[in-house]
Amino acid sequence: MVKYAAISENRSPNITAAPTGPIQLTVNQVGSYTIEFVDPDSGDTVSTRIAYSISDSNVTTLSATSVQVNVNPTSTSITQPVGLILTDNKGGSTTWTVTADLCSGCSNRGSCLFNQLRAGQLVDASVRLVECECDTGYTGNDCEQEVDGCANNPCPAVANCTDLTPAQEVAQNRSFICTCPSGYETLGSKCKDIDECLSDSSNTCNASISTCANTDGSFSCTCNTGYRNTDTQTCADINECTARTDGCEQICTNTIGSFTCSCQTGYNLNSDGKTCTLTDAAVCASSSCVSPASCYNSNGAAACFCPPGYNLLSDGVTCNDIDECSTDNQCSPTSACENTQGSYTCACAVGFRLEADMRTCTACDSLHWGAGCSNLCDCSARSTRCDSVIGCTDCVPGYEGQNCNNDIDECALNATLCGVNAQCSNTQGSYDCTCLAGYTKNSSGVCIDINECAAATDGCEQVCNNSPGSYTCGCNPGYTLTNSTHCTDVDECLLQTDNCDHVCSNTVGSFRCSCFNSDYQLALNGYTCKKVANASLQACIDAGLNCNQGLCNATASPPVCFCRSGYQLQGNETCIDIDECAQNLDDCNSNTSTCNNNDGSYTCSCNSGFLLEQSDQRTCNDINECDTTNNCASNAQCTNTFGSYTCACNQGYSGDGQSCTNVDECLTTPCHTNATCRDTIGSYTCTCNSGFSGNGQTCSDIDECTTTNDCSPNAYCTNTVGSYTCTCKSAFIGNGTDCKALQGIKVKMVFDEVYSPTKYQTGSADYQILLRTLEDFYRSYPGFYRIDITSIENGSVVVYYTVQLNTTAPENETETNLSLYILNGVQAANNRLVDPGTGTATFTLLRTPDLVIGSVTDIDECLRNNGDCDSNAACANTVGSYTCTCNSGYHGNGFRCDRDTTYRVNMTLDVVDPTPYQNPSSAERVILTKSLTGFYQAFPGFREVVVTNTWHGSLITEHNVRTNTTGANLTAHRQAMKEYILTKLKALSYVFSEENVYFPVLGTPTLDGVVLKPCEVFGCQNGGQCGTGNRGNCRCQVGFSGDLCETKVGLTQDEIAIVAASTVGGVALIVAICILIAVIVYKKKKAREEKLKRGSRWRNYLHDSYGPATGIFHPKYTPYWQHLGRGGLASTVSGSSSRGSSSGSSREDYLHRDRFKSMNIYDNNWRGDQSDPDIFGWDTLLTGSLDPEREFRISRPKLAGGRNTAQIRLRPESNA
């Protein structure tokens, strides 16, 4: 198209050559087009530019009169035309535009079809998109997609479809490949199942324990009795004993594929092979076994044993049920374990069935569903699949409810489902829409009006008028409808609807007017008659007639006046109106109209609801107000009636039809109990509540536990009506959707109660009181959740339970904290736990509770208050108890620890050979330690003696004496120790002993390096002074004696002086007294010296009578016996004696009791067996060794030689 525009006196450039449309453009390809032009005005210059600013387009100048338009479309979104504007230098311009067909380029996977527009493209558009013809393997408007050869599932049902790449499609001339899966073979275009059971080589079933069963595409092995599937093709032996499916009353022994039952000792197996009968009733007559425990003969004594599924408690008579569900069971992962007394059961989830082994759950096959797969899938055409849990599901439209058994009444759910022009009829699983009379279904199934007139099915004789859903027949002018379809001629003359002035003549379908005579002429309107000049009218005048309507019949004789139609002659000249209404001459239908008289005629006025038939002006036809105008509300149904109409509110509305308001159907609860009603305009909807499925009229509970729920894997799902609950499992805590593991600490408590299996049976009143009491005890522990009692056993009442805690603390930390809590709690409760419910029931602990950690049952008592050990002691936990050990420097039982004070004492002992004593492990050293221990034993608070060192001279012994000085004054205590040592030595005459070994003390001991002098320790009395000799005793004044001068032995110097001064014979008396004192002193001195000399002699002789190695006294080490007795022994001794008794002379006893007794080495309380003493001779005594724990009767030796023999030797009695 070329437009011209020019300014005055200038002409625009002319296009001389240009492409005519449409041009062909391709995205991302340059299209070049040459435009040639001239300017009519010579001398004008022409410039060019692209019209409409199309991007990626430009102009190349070829010459002064030609250019090249270059177009490079980058997308298919171009809508503006391709154009060029030519403008001369005077403002004149010409625009060239051309339509274009644009191709996307087909993604380089096809060809452009420029002769074929895409669907929806307008022919007259400036730019039109064209179709692509895609290469093999590609599709889409722009060939942008690869063809999915498997999209329409072209392969047989079980075959695998593989989509081919475009290159493969070209090479193979197909878009997909069908391959049969494993277990099928290809037969033509189908896959046939391979029956693997036909050949042993094609299945892996063990024929000795299973049977092969063919399945679609595979096979399964059906296990023989006594075996079960570990998978569908493997069978394994069922251990009926551990699975508890054996039924044995006492002992079960598994065998391959079966089992055997046997009985305990004292029972016989019954003929049923499972139960046992007691044969040794006598032993079990007084048995205390508590049922279900039974008695048997155990080596002649009654003993109790439990049936399978129970453990015998520590009381030996009571059985405790084993909870296999919390320990070890053989329920398959798809089943739930339920503990029973003595056994357990496996319950399969819905959609599984329990196998014959009573432990394995197998999914329902495709024909069964529900609990135990007990329901048959009879879905027929009601659903698309049978679910193993809920049965028929994915209901096809028209069905709902469980198993899709409920037909949906679609018509009741939606009154307008079929539209206003159809009637809805429910059918099984669907509904039908039947068009109302006068309507028919179009291709979309919608009922539309039938145009009976156009279809010529109306039957109307003349005129057909179509209306929605119906039609009416009418007649042509001059006819009237005598029935619904037939038209008859209207006699307008008879009905006086003709309007003729003079004469009306009816014709078929019309009428004709004429005048009476030639005096009148019919006017052009066909109705009116006009007078004409005519002599005949003069006759009427001459006759004196003055007709008021001017109508005279002059031809009559005589002439007469006549009247127009609707009038009658009154008299000779006057025409008066005929009242057709009053005279019932009208044709008005009194039921539908009213007659109205008028001048010369009448009219019929139709009643309301009727319309006058224009063709006869007499008939009133009923008006169908429903097709025209009515007052019915828009939500009402109009129904025509004869002469009127009625309005009825549509379903879902209420009112008089002229005013309709929406009815809230939800107020009448039209929906299912478990559905929500929502009112809509003119209707309502029912929607099943959450947790239910259905159409709202019928709602079925959804078992979310078998379908979809948000319960934690560590929670139990419980279906409820319309919902479900999640409850954390026993060892977890949370809201069910989020369950955290509880931390369980096992505890053992022993109560002072009388045990009875029935009293503390799970769930009993006493059990509940105990549980309540324990929970109250732990209630204030942070994170406490609950108590799980695991067992209650005999031995008073031994309760094992687990404290379940909500904590994330490390388990060892929890064990420590809980132990401390328990220890504090039981102490605060004084070992008595009180039932919070009654306030009176109490449980008294017999011992400290224990934690059960692994195989160790113990509680660390040291956690609380250092185990009540002394503050100067260390508490050490032990299994079942603990110990308190005093710290270094203290001693005691740990609960009380006293302070120790150690004194370092040196004593010089008179021993012949000090060497053995220097060995800490020698017997001599042991005896020395015992002797020192005995020496200090009586000192208050004495703990022990430790010999720290010995050295020669005779035997210098350094030892530490450890004593308890708790609460004591150390200075006073040290003084007491000094006094004790000196007092004890004095009492022992400075000799202490052990096992007949004597240790004379030489000199004065030292204590912590200080010499213990009596005169310094005790202090001298009566004016005595501390001396350097005599073991540090006091030097006494005259008249006093004793180590401390404590004893008055005569007159003191003061007393002598007084006596001398007061009497005449004082001098003599003083001399006498002095002599007396001197005698007494002399005698005592001599006696003391003799005693010391004698004691020294005895010690010297007895020293050699002790074995050098053993330190045991024996006569064979004393060769000169005459020195042991005063005056020797009798030459002849008869009889025998035992130590502790004597027979014979006193001289014999003197040897035993006098000499040895004086040295404190003879034990007169002889030990041994008096009834069976050993008798032996002196040869045995001299050469053998004697058992110090036995009593011996010794035959006395006979002396060889006389009494005065210088050397008396012992010899055996046999040689006397």
Order of alpha helices (4+ residues) and beta strands (2+ residues): beta-beta-beta-beta-beta-beta-beta-beta-beta-beta-beta-beta-beta-beta-beta-alpha-beta-beta-beta-beta-beta-beta-beta-alpha-beta-beta-beta-beta-beta-beta-beta-beta-beta-beta-beta-beta-beta-beta-beta-beta-beta-beta-alpha-beta-beta-beta-beta-alpha-beta-beta-beta-beta-alpha-beta-beta-beta-beta-alpha-beta-beta-beta-beta-beta-beta-beta-beta-beta-beta-beta-beta-beta-beta-beta-beta-beta-beta-beta-beta-beta-alpha-beta-beta-alpha-beta-beta-beta-beta-beta-beta-beta-beta-alpha-beta-beta-alpha-beta-beta-beta-alpha-beta-beta-beta-beta-alpha-alpha-beta-alpha-alpha-beta-alpha-beta
